[in-house]
Amino acid sequence: MSYPNVERWSALADGRRVPVDNGRHYLLSVVDCGSLVMPMGRLVVCDPGFELEHGGESFFAVPPGRYRVRATLADVSDANDGSHIRVAYASLMLDESAEEVMRRNIVPPVDGTSPPELGGDEVLGFGVDSGTACFVDVGAIPDSLRRNFWGRVFNNGRPNGGLRLMQSEKHLREGLANIPLLNASGGGNIIAFDSGWGDGTYPVVGGYDASGRLVRVHVDFFVISSFPPAREPIVSRALRALRQVAQRLRPSRGSGPVRSTPRHLPGPGETASYPVLPLRDVVVLPGTAVALFVSFPRSIASVERAMADDTHVLLAAQKNAPDDDPALDSIHAAGTLGIVLESSYLSDGTMMVQVQGLRRAEIRRWSAQPDWYQAEVIIAAEAGDEDTAAFARAAFNTFATYVKLGDPPIEREKGEPALLADLQEIEQLTDPGVLADRIATYPRLSTDEMQDILATTAVSERLRKLLNLLEREIAVGH
């Protein structure tokens, strides 16, 4: 029987004692790592330290949804006393109730290119250089995290940063982490784990039921050796060939999902009728891209209408978030005209939609559409005055202080590497209104506070409000 259909395969074998050598055993245990939220169904298995920076990753297509992730740990200490634990396998449970009857080494397709031919002692895998591997829906990663992904998600100094969570016994356990992705509205996350004995190349293994349906995705870290002990698995030749193909075919950072392409973006003072998408507990500012779950039929119909008509959509927050079918007067008039980047449906009928805000707008009057939300909208004029430049400098300087103290202010002596990188980008912005909107996405503002920022079209007043909020956050942090 050839790998991975071997007797020693031990993923999810809770309580198993695996013989190794000289009468020793490894004692296995299984830890629940929580659910991986997969709104777009684009599974990437990789080292998060260097694979998620630029986009264009090859991915496994799975049905969008939420899937449990379990780690199989091996107690490799001589006495099996818990003093030396290694992550032996990580497993994504696509169907927890299904019986896994066979396995095979799998690789994501690269634009239809077949993987190279393998010898009997070869496997295909992914490289690890940071001692960490992960499961993530690459479609849920916002563009704001792409540059310096490791710094922004893992090494950011925050209590919920990846490195801190992986070092915490109070989270899952040391070496495992379920990490939220900042600005991924829809609950996007990444589940990370120490990679067995450390750096190396590790195969992804698909588990299948009797009908040939993929029901598990495993990573084998070779802690429980599945190859003859005298030989290491040969991965380099096949892996290099596949990586060379992937590198040739990898799209540029600017490429992305197929999106609607509205013909005309209206300017300040222009009016037109657009579908309206009511938002729960979120405010989308111009320049912000977010992912949303949409479940109410009328709201889904609004998105479908925008996609069908190839037009923009007004993104407007609800005044009462729990309302499934909000009345027209319970939707804020001030919203953001945006574009639907991509949409897909989950198994329960919920729509996962990615949107991007473009311009401030306001509802003038509602249209009589029984099946979706439609309104006449006017594009707001964003006016500056003689105080705008001074307020912009003050807001940026206060934001710089806020960043260097941390969020909340922690480890003040070193600051937060990810935010410091963002700070350099924001410093280059020349439009005070754009600067205000960009800064507003960082502090932990309430929905009402974000709505107030959105509704304030006078740029100096918006910057003044933002300045006060930043000063409050800094004071609270102290």
LINQUIKA-V929829 format. One record per helix or strand of 2 or more residues. SS is the DSSP state (helix for helix, strand for strand). FROM is the first residue (numbers start at 0). LEN is the number of residues. If there is no record, write none. Layout:
# LINQUIKA-V929829
ss;from;len
SS;FROM;LEN
SS;FROM;LEN
This chain:
# LINQUIKA-V929829
ss;from;len
strand;16;3
strand;24;14
strand;41;5
strand;59;2
strand;64;11
strand;84;9
strand;101;5
strand;124;4
strand;131;6
helix;137;3
helix;142;3
helix;148;6
helix;161;5
strand;175;5
strand;188;6
strand;199;9
strand;213;7
helix;235;14
strand;270;9
strand;288;6
helix;296;13
strand;312;6
helix;327;3
strand;333;12
strand;350;16
strand;373;6
helix;387;18
helix;416;11
helix;431;9
helix;446;9
helix;458;19
